[in-house]
Amino acid sequence: MKNAHILLIEDDPAVARSLRDGLEREGYTVTWKDHGLDGVAFARESLPHLIILDVRLPDGSGFDFCRQLRASGLRQPILMLTVERDELDKVLGLEMGADDYVTKPYSLRELLSRVRAQLRRAYGEFSNAEADLLYVSDLVIDRGRGQVWRGTQFLALTPTEFRLLVFLAQHANQALSRGQIIDAVWGWDADMDSERAVNVHIRRLREKVEIDPANPALILTVPGVGYRLVTSPVLSP
C-alpha cells in the first residue's frame, strides 16, 4: 500500500531519522513523534494507517501507550520495537493490542517487510474483499467492512484479531496448526516466538468473542496441534 501515512513514535533521533528516511524512500509518508503522549494525541487526531511504537519512551512505557491507543478505539496496525529478544516485551506488547513486533537490533529490510505485510493485510485483501458474511454460532463476520457483530453488539477487534477470526471461520471445525495460522495470518515461517504470539492472540480473541473466555466454547485448543473453531458450540446453561 503506497502513500500510506505511518506514525513513528521513537525517542532516539538517530534511529528515528534512519527509519523515517528508509520508509520515505519506499513511498510512505512518515510523521515522527519522540514522546508517547504526543504520539497518542496525533494518532487520535490524524488517524495514520500504521503506527510504529518503541517500547522505551521518555514519558512512559510503549505498552501503556499501546493500550491507550486501543482503548480510544483506534484499530490501525501497531508494530512495536522491542529490546533484544526479551520474551516479556513481546508478550506484553501483544497483550496490550500490538499486531506485531520487531526486536532490536533489526535490519531496515526486516522492518519494511513487516510494515508492508501489516498494511497489505489491514487495507488490502481484507478491506477490499467481497462484502460477504461469515456466520459462526451467534457471530456475524462482515469481511467487506472488517467488522464482527454479536446481535447488535459490535466487537472491536484489531486487524490481526480480525484476520485470525476470519481464517479460523473459513476453516471451521478443522484442527489448524500454529504454523498454518502463522502462514495465513502473518505470512512468514513459524518459529517458537511466533507460535507463542499465536497463543497470545488467541487468548485476546477469546476475550472478545467468547461468552465465557475462561471456558471457551467457540475457539477450542487441539492438544498437540493448535486450535479449532466450532460452528455450533455447546454453551453452558
C-alpha positions in Angstrom: 0.0 0.0 0.0 1.9 3.0 -1.3 1.3 6.5 0.1 0.3 5.2 3.4 0.8 7.5 6.4 2.9 6.0 9.1 3.3 7.4 12.6 6.7 6.7 14.2 6.9 7.1 18.0 10.6 6.8 18.8 12.7 8.9 21.1 16.2 8.2 19.7 16.8 10.8 16.9 19.4 8.7 15.1 17.1 5.7 15.0 14.1 7.8 14.1 15.8 9.6 11.2 17.1 6.3 9.8 13.6 4.7 9.9 11.9 7.8 8.5 14.4 8.0 5.6 14.0 4.3 4.8 10.2 4.4 5.0 10.0 7.6 2.9 12.3 6.0 0.2 9.6 3.3 -0.1 7.0 6.0 -0.8 5.4 6.3 2.7 4.5 9.5 4.5 6.1 9.5 7.9 5.3 11.6 11.0 7.8 11.3 13.8 6.9 11.9 17.5 9.6 11.5 20.2 7.1 11.2 23.2 4.3 8.8 23.7 1.7 11.3 24.8 2.3 13.4 21.7 2.1 10.3 19.5 -1.2 9.1 21.0 -2.7 12.6 20.6 -1.6 12.8 17.0 -2.9 9.3 16.2 -6.3 10.2 17.6 -6.5 13.3 15.5 -4.9 12.3 12.3 -5.6 8.5 12.1 -2.4 7.3 10.4 -2.6 4.0 8.6 0.0 2.3 10.8 1.9 3.1 14.0 5.5 2.1 14.8 5.8 2.3 18.6 9.0 2.0 20.6 8.8 0.2 24.0 11.1 2.6 25.8 10.0 6.2 25.7 10.9 9.2 27.9 7.4 9.8 29.2 6.3 6.3 29.8 6.1 2.7 28.6 5.2 1.9 25.0 3.0 -0.8 26.4 0.8 1.7 28.2 0.6 4.0 25.1 -0.4 0.9 23.0 -3.2 0.2 25.5 -4.3 3.9 25.3 -4.5 3.7 21.6 -6.6 0.6 21.6 -8.8 1.9 24.4 -9.5 5.1 22.4 -10.9 2.9 19.6 -8.0 3.1 17.1 -7.8 -0.1 15.2 -4.8 0.6 12.9 -2.0 -1.9 12.9 0.6 -1.3 15.7 4.1 -2.6 15.2 6.2 -2.4 18.4 10.0 -2.1 18.6 11.2 -4.3 21.4 14.7 -4.7 23.0 17.0 -7.5 22.2 14.9 -10.7 22.3 13.1 -10.1 25.6 10.2 -12.5 25.6 8.4 -10.4 28.2 8.4 -7.4 26.0 6.9 -9.3 23.1 4.1 -10.9 25.1 3.3 -7.7 26.9 3.1 -5.8 23.6 0.7 -8.4 22.1 -1.3 -8.4 25.3 -1.8 -4.6 25.1 -3.1 -4.9 21.5 0.0 -4.7 19.2 -0.2 -6.6 16.0 3.5 -7.4 15.5 6.9 -6.6 16.9 10.5 -6.2 15.6 13.3 -6.9 18.0 16.4 -4.7 18.3 18.8 -4.8 16.6 16.9 -5.3 13.4 17.6 -4.6 9.7 15.6 -2.0 7.8 14.7 -4.7 5.3 13.1 -6.8 8.0 11.1 -3.8 9.4 10.0 -2.8 5.9 8.8 -6.3 5.2 6.7 -6.3 8.4 5.3 -2.9 7.6 4.3 -4.0 4.1 2.7 -7.2 5.4 0.6 -5.3 8.0 -0.5 -2.7 5.5 -1.4 -5.3 2.9 -3.4 -7.4 5.3 -5.1 -4.4 7.0 -6.0 -2.4 3.9 -5.6 -4.8 1.0 -7.0 -8.3 0.8 -9.5 -7.9 3.7 -10.5 -4.3 3.3 -11.2 -4.8 -0.4 -12.7 -8.3 -0.1 -16.1 -9.1 -1.3 -18.7 -7.9 1.1 -19.6 -11.5 2.1 -20.7 -12.5 5.5 -19.5 -15.4 7.6 -21.8 -16.8 10.3 -20.3 -18.6 13.3 -22.6 -19.5 16.1 -24.1 -16.2 17.1 -21.4 -14.1 15.4 -21.7 -12.3 12.1 -18.3 -11.6 10.4 -18.5 -8.9 7.8 -15.4 -9.3 5.6 -16.2 -6.3 3.4 -16.4 -3.9 6.3 -13.9 -5.6 8.6 -16.5 -5.9 11.4 -17.7 -8.5 13.8 -21.1 -8.4 15.5 -22.9 -10.4 18.1 -26.5 -9.4 17.6 -26.4 -5.6 17.9 -23.1 -5.7 19.9 -20.1 -4.6 17.9 -16.9 -6.5 18.8 -13.9 -4.2 18.4 -11.1 -6.4 17.0 -7.6 -5.3 16.0 -6.7 -6.0 12.3 -4.7 -9.1 13.3 -7.5 -10.4 15.5 -9.9 -9.9 12.7 -7.7 -11.8 10.2 -7.3 -14.6 12.7 -11.0 -15.0 13.3 -11.7 -14.9 9.5 -9.1 -17.6 8.9 -10.5 -19.8 11.6 -14.0 -19.2 10.4 -13.1 -20.1 6.8 -11.7 -23.4 8.1 -14.4 -24.0 10.7 -14.4 -27.4 12.5 -10.8 -28.1 11.2 -7.9 -28.5 13.5 -5.3 -25.9 12.4 -1.7 -26.0 13.5 0.0 -22.8 14.7 2.2 -23.0 11.7 -0.8 -22.9 9.3 -2.2 -20.0 11.3 1.1 -18.0 11.2 1.4 -18.6 7.4 -2.1 -17.4 6.7 -2.4 -14.5 9.2 1.2 -13.2 9.4 2.7 -14.5 6.2 6.0 -15.9 7.3 7.6 -19.1 8.5 6.8 -20.3 12.0 9.3 -20.4 14.9 9.0 -20.7 18.6 8.5 -16.9 19.1 5.8 -16.7 16.5 4.0 -19.7 17.8 3.8 -18.1 21.3 2.5 -15.0 19.6 -0.4 -17.1 18.2 -1.2 -18.2 21.7 -1.4 -14.6 22.9 -3.6 -13.5 20.0 -5.9 -16.5 20.5 -6.3 -15.6 24.2 -7.1 -11.9 23.3 -9.5 -13.1 20.6 -11.3 -15.4 23.1 -11.7 -12.4 25.5 -13.7 -10.6 22.8 -15.7 -13.4 21.1 -16.3 -16.0 23.8 -19.3 -15.7 26.2 -17.0 -17.1 28.9 -13.3 -16.7 27.9 -12.2 -18.8 30.9 -14.2 -21.7 29.4 -14.0 -21.2 25.6 -16.8 -22.9 23.6 -16.1 -21.4 20.2 -12.3 -21.5 19.7 -11.0 -24.7 21.1 -7.5 -25.9 21.8 -6.5 -29.1 20.0 -3.7 -30.6 22.1 -0.6 -31.3 20.2 -1.9 -29.5 17.1 -3.2 -26.0 17.6 -6.8 -24.6 17.5 -10.2 -25.3 16.0 -13.2 -23.0 15.7 -16.5 -24.8 16.0 -19.6 -23.5 14.3 -22.1 -24.7 16.9 -20.6 -24.5 20.3 -22.3 -26.1 23.3 -22.9 -23.2 25.6 -23.2 -23.6 29.4 -26.8 -23.2 30.7 
